[in-house]
Amino acid sequence: MEFVDTHCHLNDEKFSEDIAEVFERAKNCGVEKIINFGANLKDSAEAVELAKNFSGLFAGVGFHPEDIADFDENSCEKIFELAKEKKVVAIGEIGLDYYWEKNPEIRQLQQKIFVRQLDIARQLNLPVCIHEREAHGDALKILKSDGKNLRGVMHCFSGSLEMAREVWKMGWLIGVDGPLTFKNSAKLPEIVKAAPREMILIETDAPYLAPVPHRGKRNEPSYVIEIAKKVAEIRGETLDEVAEYTTQNAKNLYQI
């Protein structure tokens, strides 16, 4: 069985001591490919450099909505240049986060920066990885207008089944993480059950959101198998089946 962890943050200091061992454990578990996302310019540049050092590791570059304080007039140009690097396969993690940000002016700024980065993806013909938290309406509105003819994934999907259906209708995928394994996962199992096979990706968001039975520990790419197991359980499929179609979906979206 082959798996792809389609979203993690391996530049985090939590991996500074044992990054090689993390990759070894992932490989031993059948996780053949990993996509590591940046959250700002420095982080994105580090993701690109790290990808050069490990076979099977790819990078996404962009400004996370929580990191836009570091965004200036030259940022788009710099992200554009980074995105042309050989192992960059996506623009991301970009999007909107209204959970932490209540100021309407900053929310507007998030939207502007989101749209500008969607334009980079369009110019370079790259898929997009979206962070969206408690900004469902605005995120969908922007994707329907400024995201036309783009493809991508709503990472760590937290919307409703109705929203998921709108996302699928546009040809976008949803990313499923550790919260699917939590007891309080609420509506997520229903969404996963309803998802067309070609519209779902598995991801860890490591070092965050470790799945059961590792909850509370540092998350890492090898744990993506726990997400796959839960998807299989909810959908009444075998682990082999989930591994096969989620891996193919990742390869199709990110051209890896």
C-alpha positions as CSV (number, residue, x, y, z in Angstrom):
1,M,0.0,0.0,0.0
2,E,1.2,3.5,-0.8
3,F,0.0,6.6,1.0
4,V,0.5,10.4,0.5
5,D,0.5,12.8,3.4
6,T,-0.9,15.8,1.4
7,H,-0.4,18.4,4.1
8,C,2.2,19.0,6.9
9,H,4.6,21.6,8.3
10,L,7.9,19.9,8.7
11,N,9.8,23.2,9.1
12,D,8.3,23.5,12.6
13,E,10.9,23.5,15.3
14,K,9.3,20.4,16.8
15,F,11.0,18.5,14.0
16,S,14.4,20.1,14.4
17,E,16.0,17.2,16.2
18,D,14.8,14.2,14.2
19,I,13.6,15.1,10.8
20,A,15.5,12.2,9.1
21,E,13.9,9.7,11.5
22,V,10.5,11.2,10.8
23,F,11.0,10.5,7.0
24,E,12.3,7.0,7.7
25,R,9.2,6.2,9.8
26,A,6.9,7.5,7.1
27,K,8.6,5.5,4.4
28,N,8.5,2.3,6.6
29,C,4.7,2.8,6.9
30,G,4.2,3.2,3.1
31,V,4.0,7.0,3.1
32,E,5.9,7.5,-0.2
33,K,5.2,11.1,-0.8
34,I,4.7,14.1,1.5
35,I,3.7,17.7,0.7
36,N,5.1,20.3,3.1
37,F,3.5,23.8,3.2
38,G,4.8,27.2,4.0
39,A,2.9,29.8,6.0
40,N,5.0,32.9,5.1
41,L,7.9,33.9,2.9
42,K,10.7,32.6,5.3
43,D,8.7,29.4,6.0
44,S,8.0,28.8,2.3
45,A,11.7,29.2,1.4
46,E,12.6,26.7,4.0
47,A,10.0,24.3,2.7
48,V,11.5,24.6,-0.8
49,E,15.0,23.9,0.6
50,L,13.9,20.9,2.7
51,A,12.2,19.4,-0.4
52,K,15.6,19.4,-2.2
53,N,17.1,17.2,0.5
54,F,14.5,14.4,0.6
55,S,13.2,12.2,-2.1
56,G,9.4,12.1,-2.1
57,L,9.1,15.5,-0.3
58,F,7.4,18.4,-2.2
59,A,6.6,22.0,-1.2
60,G,3.7,24.4,-1.3
61,V,4.5,28.1,-0.9
62,G,2.3,31.1,0.2
63,F,1.1,33.3,3.0
64,H,-1.3,31.8,5.6
65,P,-4.0,34.2,6.7
66,E,-2.6,34.3,10.3
67,D,0.8,35.4,8.9
68,I,-0.2,38.4,6.7
69,A,1.5,40.8,9.1
70,D,4.7,39.8,7.3
71,F,3.2,40.5,3.9
72,D,4.4,43.6,1.9
73,E,4.4,44.9,-1.6
74,N,7.2,42.6,-2.7
75,S,5.8,39.4,-1.2
76,C,3.7,38.3,-4.2
77,E,6.7,38.6,-6.5
78,K,8.9,36.6,-4.1
79,I,6.3,33.9,-3.7
80,F,5.9,33.8,-7.5
81,E,9.7,33.2,-7.9
82,L,9.7,30.5,-5.2
83,A,6.8,28.8,-6.8
84,K,8.8,28.3,-10.0
85,E,11.2,26.0,-8.1
86,K,11.2,22.4,-9.4
87,K,9.7,20.7,-6.4
88,V,7.0,23.3,-5.6
89,V,3.6,21.7,-6.5
90,A,1.1,24.1,-5.0
91,I,0.3,27.6,-3.8
92,G,-0.5,27.3,-0.1
93,E,-1.3,27.4,2.6
94,I,-3.5,30.4,1.8
95,G,-7.0,31.5,2.7
96,L,-9.1,33.1,5.4
97,D,-9.2,32.7,9.2
98,Y,-12.0,34.5,11.0
99,Y,-11.7,32.3,14.1
100,W,-8.8,34.3,15.4
101,E,-9.3,37.6,13.6
102,K,-12.4,39.6,14.5
103,N,-11.2,43.0,13.1
104,P,-13.2,43.6,9.8
105,E,-10.4,45.6,8.3
106,I,-7.9,42.8,8.8
107,R,-10.4,40.3,7.4
108,Q,-10.7,42.4,4.3
109,L,-6.9,42.4,4.0
110,Q,-6.9,38.6,4.3
111,Q,-9.3,38.5,1.4
112,K,-7.2,40.8,-0.7
113,I,-4.0,38.7,-0.1
114,F,-5.9,35.5,-0.7
115,V,-7.1,36.8,-4.1
116,R,-3.6,37.9,-5.1
117,Q,-2.2,34.5,-4.3
118,L,-5.0,32.8,-6.3
119,D,-3.7,34.9,-9.2
120,I,-0.2,33.5,-8.8
121,A,-1.6,30.0,-8.9
122,R,-3.5,30.9,-12.1
123,Q,-0.4,32.4,-13.8
124,L,1.8,29.4,-12.9
125,N,-1.0,26.8,-13.5
126,L,-0.6,25.4,-10.0
127,P,-3.2,23.9,-7.7
128,V,-4.1,25.7,-4.4
129,C,-4.3,24.6,-0.8
130,I,-6.9,26.6,1.2
131,H,-7.0,27.2,4.9
132,E,-10.5,28.3,5.9
133,R,-11.8,28.6,9.4
134,E,-15.2,30.2,10.2
135,A,-15.1,32.1,6.9
136,H,-17.2,29.7,4.9
137,G,-19.3,32.2,3.0
138,D,-16.5,34.6,2.0
139,A,-14.2,31.7,1.0
140,L,-16.8,30.1,-1.3
141,K,-17.7,33.5,-2.8
142,I,-14.0,34.2,-3.6
143,L,-13.4,30.8,-5.0
144,K,-16.5,31.1,-7.3
145,S,-15.2,34.5,-8.6
146,D,-11.4,34.6,-8.3
147,G,-10.9,30.9,-8.2
148,K,-12.5,30.1,-11.5
149,N,-10.6,27.5,-13.6
150,L,-8.3,26.7,-10.6
151,R,-8.2,23.4,-8.8
152,G,-7.3,22.7,-5.2
153,V,-8.2,21.4,-1.8
154,M,-10.0,22.8,1.2
155,H,-7.4,21.7,3.8
156,C,-8.7,20.3,7.1
157,F,-12.2,20.7,6.0
158,S,-14.5,22.2,8.7
159,G,-17.6,23.3,6.8
160,S,-21.0,21.7,6.5
161,L,-22.1,18.9,4.1
162,E,-23.9,21.6,2.0
163,M,-20.6,23.5,1.7
164,A,-18.7,20.3,0.8
165,R,-21.2,19.7,-2.0
166,E,-20.6,23.2,-3.3
167,V,-16.8,22.6,-3.2
168,W,-17.1,19.3,-5.0
169,K,-19.3,20.9,-7.6
170,M,-16.5,23.3,-8.4
171,G,-14.1,20.4,-8.8
172,W,-12.3,21.1,-5.6
173,L,-11.3,18.4,-3.1
174,I,-11.6,18.3,0.7
175,G,-8.6,17.3,3.0
176,V,-9.3,15.1,6.0
177,D,-7.1,15.2,9.1
178,G,-6.9,13.9,12.7
179,P,-10.2,15.5,13.9
180,L,-12.0,12.7,11.9
181,T,-10.8,10.3,14.6
182,F,-11.9,12.4,17.5
183,K,-15.0,11.5,19.5
184,N,-16.4,15.0,18.9
185,S,-15.8,15.0,15.2
186,A,-19.5,16.0,14.7
187,K,-20.5,16.4,11.1
188,L,-17.2,15.3,9.5
189,P,-17.9,11.5,9.4
190,E,-21.1,12.3,7.5
191,I,-19.2,14.5,5.0
192,V,-16.5,11.8,4.5
193,K,-19.2,9.2,3.9
194,A,-20.8,11.3,1.3
195,A,-17.6,12.4,-0.5
196,P,-17.1,11.1,-4.1
197,R,-13.9,9.0,-4.1
198,E,-12.2,11.4,-6.4
199,M,-12.8,14.4,-4.1
200,I,-11.0,13.4,-0.9
201,L,-7.4,13.6,0.3
202,I,-5.8,12.4,3.6
203,E,-3.4,14.6,5.5
204,T,-1.9,15.1,8.9
205,D,-1.2,18.8,9.3
206,A,1.8,17.6,11.4
207,P,2.9,18.6,13.9
208,Y,-0.7,19.6,14.8
209,L,-3.9,17.6,15.2
210,A,-2.4,14.1,15.9
211,P,-5.1,11.5,15.3
212,V,-6.3,8.9,17.8
213,P,-4.4,6.8,19.2
214,H,-1.6,9.5,19.1
215,R,-3.8,12.4,20.2
216,G,-1.9,14.9,22.4
217,K,1.5,13.9,20.9
218,R,3.5,15.6,18.1
219,N,1.9,14.6,14.9
220,E,4.0,13.3,12.0
221,P,3.4,12.0,8.4
222,S,3.5,8.3,9.4
223,Y,0.2,8.9,11.3
224,V,-1.7,9.6,8.1
225,I,-2.5,5.9,8.1
226,E,-4.7,6.4,11.1
227,I,-6.8,8.9,9.0
228,A,-7.0,6.3,6.2
229,K,-8.2,3.6,8.6
230,K,-10.9,5.9,9.9
231,V,-12.0,6.8,6.3
232,A,-12.2,3.1,5.5
233,E,-14.3,2.4,8.6
234,I,-16.7,5.2,8.0
235,R,-17.2,4.4,4.3
236,G,-17.2,0.6,4.6
237,E,-14.1,0.2,2.4
238,T,-10.9,-1.6,2.8
239,L,-7.7,0.2,3.8
240,D,-6.2,-0.9,0.4
241,E,-9.1,0.9,-1.4
242,V,-8.7,4.1,0.5
243,A,-4.9,4.0,0.0
244,E,-5.3,3.5,-3.7
245,Y,-7.8,6.3,-4.5
246,T,-6.5,8.9,-2.0
247,T,-3.0,8.4,-3.4
248,Q,-4.2,8.7,-7.0
249,N,-6.2,11.8,-6.1
250,A,-3.0,13.4,-4.6
251,K,-1.0,12.4,-7.7
252,N,-3.6,13.9,-10.0
253,L,-4.0,17.1,-8.1
254,Y,-0.3,17.8,-7.4
255,Q,1.2,16.1,-10.5
256,I,3.7,14.2,-8.4
